[in-house]
Amino acid sequence: VRLIESGGGSVQTGGSLRLSCVASEFPFRTYFMSWFRQAPGKEREGLAAITVNGRQKFEPWDRCTISRNDGENTLYLHMRDLRPDDTAVYYCAASPPSWCSRLLDADRPYWGQGTQVTVLE
């Protein structure tokens, strides 16, 4: 399993970013996918998750939208109205359907290396 995030960077307060996660070396379209973030000194936090074929989405963080393009093996996270406390490393994660935990629990079996998002005041 290989997951590579991109799209992070610095953005002004109130701005938007779209993160991408390109997947390879596993059958992406059959996996559940999730986004997390981790700020310094804080626990990893689940932001959004999407099931196979995008049939269900879980977006408890209401300033984001998760989507997937199975034809391009890519997961997206569109974030809006960003604030300084959104500064963190953002990670995508993959889970096979057999993985028995909630999609926003941090015990995902496969992770990307993360992409840094910094929101400037």
N, C-alpha and C positions, 0 to 999 in steps of 0.2 A: 504494500500500500504506500502510495506516495501522494502527499498533499502539499501544494505550494501556494501560499497566500501572496497577494500583492494588492496594491492600491492604497496602502497606508501613506502617511505623511503628515505634514503640518497644515492645519486649517484654522481659520479665524472662528471665533465664537459665532454660532448661528449658521455656519456653513454646512455643507454636505460632502459626503464621500461615498464612493462605491468600492467595496472590497471584492476581490475575486479569489477563488480557490480552485486551482486546476488540479484535477485528480488523475492519477494514472496507476497502472499495475494492479488494478482490481476492477470488478464490474460495477462501476459507479452507479449506473441506473438502478441497481438492485439494493443500494445502501441508503439508509437514513443519514441525513447530514445535519450538522449543527454548527452554530457560531458561539464562541465564548470570548471573554476578555479577562485580562488580569492586570490590575493596576499594582504598582509597587506597594508591598506590605498588605495586600488584600488577597482574598481567596479568588480562585477562578470562578467567573460568573457566567451562567448560561443566558444567552441573549435571544436566540431564535433557533428553530429547528424545522425541518421539512421532511416529509415522508417520501417514500418511493412514488414516482410520477407526480410529485407535488400535490397529491390529493389532500393532504392536511398540512397546515402550517401552524406553528406555535410561536407567537411573537409577544412574549410578556413585556419586552422593552418596546414601548409604543412609538419610539422614534426611529424604528428600523423596519425594513421589509426584506424578507428572505426569498430567494428564488433559485431555480436551478435550470440549467440547459443540459439535458442528458446527451444531446447530440454533440456537444462540445466538452462534455465531462467537466463542467464548471459550475461551481456554486457561487452565488452572489449575496452580498449584504449591502443594501443601500441604507445609509444612515443620514439623518437630517437634523437640523436645529442642534448641532453639536455644541457641547459645553465643555469648559475646562475639566470638569470631573469625569468626562468621557475619555480622558487621556489614559491609554492603556496599550498593552499588546493584545492584538486580536487574533484569535485562532479559529481555524475550521477543524472539524472532527467528523469522522466517519464511523458508522456502526452498522453491522449486518442486522437484518431483521430479527435474527435469533438472539440478539443481545438483550438481556433481560434487565433493563433499568430505564428510567425515564430519559427522554432524549436530551433534556437540559441538565441532567446530572453529570458531574465532571468525570465520571468513570468511563468515558468513551475509550474504545480500544486503540483508535488510530488518530493521530494529531499531525497538523502541519507545524512548521517552525515558528509561525506567528509573523504578524506585520505590525509595526508600531504606528499608532495614531496619536498625534499630539494636537490638542486644541488650545489655541492661543487666546489669551484674554484681550 
